[in-house]
């Protein structure tokens, strides 16, 4: 599945508990996230939190943002049983 947010197309990798709401993402994905391969969004107290992750092949890779450890991150830093999603940038539509 694909979504468009602020004229950028993303592929939906995971959408746990139907967490993904495009209207919640509008204006929240800033230029900061351009260097990440994936964006994790989770809800804590009904507030959307975003975190970027990279594949090891990305020139901006850092161990703290290792995509292969995203499940560990979800288990340690997200509320138990929370709604969350993972998206990956496909292209700009401008």
C-alpha positions as CSV (number, residue, x, y, z in Angstrom):
1,X,0.0,0.0,0.0
2,X,1.2,3.5,-0.8
3,X,0.3,6.9,0.8
4,X,1.1,10.5,0.0
5,X,2.1,13.0,2.7
6,X,3.1,16.6,1.9
7,X,3.7,15.7,-1.8
8,X,5.9,12.7,-1.0
9,X,4.9,9.1,-1.7
10,X,5.6,6.4,1.0
11,X,5.2,2.7,1.0
12,X,3.5,1.3,4.1
13,X,5.7,-1.5,5.5
14,X,3.6,-2.1,8.7
15,X,0.4,-0.8,10.0
16,X,-0.3,-2.4,13.4
17,X,-3.8,-1.9,14.8
18,X,-4.7,0.4,11.9
19,X,-2.4,3.1,13.4
20,X,-1.6,5.0,10.2
21,X,-3.6,8.2,9.7
22,X,-2.3,10.4,6.9
23,X,-3.9,13.5,8.4
24,X,-1.8,13.0,11.6
25,X,1.4,12.9,9.5
26,X,0.7,16.1,7.5
27,X,3.3,18.7,8.4
28,X,5.1,16.4,10.9
29,X,7.5,14.7,8.5
30,X,10.2,17.4,8.2
31,X,13.4,17.6,6.2
32,X,15.1,15.9,9.1
33,X,13.6,12.6,8.0
34,X,15.0,12.8,4.4
35,X,18.1,10.9,5.3
36,X,16.3,7.9,6.8
37,X,15.2,4.8,4.9
38,X,12.2,4.2,7.2
39,X,10.0,6.2,9.6
40,X,8.4,4.5,12.6
41,X,5.3,6.3,14.0
42,X,3.8,5.2,17.3
43,X,1.2,6.6,19.5
44,X,1.7,7.3,23.2
45,X,-1.1,9.0,25.1
46,X,-2.8,9.7,21.7
47,X,0.3,11.7,20.5
48,X,2.1,10.6,17.4
49,X,5.9,10.1,17.9
50,X,8.2,9.6,14.9
51,X,11.7,8.0,14.7
52,X,13.9,7.4,11.6
53,X,15.8,4.2,10.8
54,X,18.3,3.2,8.2
55,X,19.6,0.1,6.4
56,X,23.3,-0.6,7.0
57,X,24.0,0.4,3.4
58,X,22.8,4.0,4.0
59,X,25.7,6.4,4.2
60,X,24.0,8.0,7.2
61,X,23.8,4.7,9.1
62,X,24.3,4.8,12.8
63,X,23.8,1.7,15.1
64,X,21.2,3.6,17.1
65,X,19.0,3.8,14.0
66,X,19.6,0.3,12.7
67,X,16.5,-0.9,10.9
68,X,17.3,-4.5,11.7
69,X,16.7,-3.6,15.4
70,X,13.4,-1.9,14.9
71,X,11.5,-4.6,16.8
72,X,13.8,-4.2,19.7
73,X,13.2,-0.5,19.7
74,X,9.4,-1.1,19.6
75,X,9.6,-3.5,22.6
76,X,11.8,-1.2,24.7
77,X,10.7,2.3,23.9
78,X,7.1,2.1,22.8
79,X,4.1,1.5,25.0
80,X,3.2,-2.2,25.3
81,X,0.6,-3.1,22.7
82,X,0.6,0.4,21.1
83,X,-0.5,1.2,17.7
84,X,2.4,1.9,15.3
85,X,3.3,2.0,11.6
86,X,6.5,1.9,9.5
87,X,6.7,3.7,6.2
88,X,9.5,4.0,3.6
89,X,10.0,7.0,1.2
90,X,9.3,6.1,-2.4
91,X,9.6,9.5,-4.3
92,X,8.7,13.2,-4.3
93,X,5.7,14.1,-6.3
94,X,6.5,17.8,-6.8
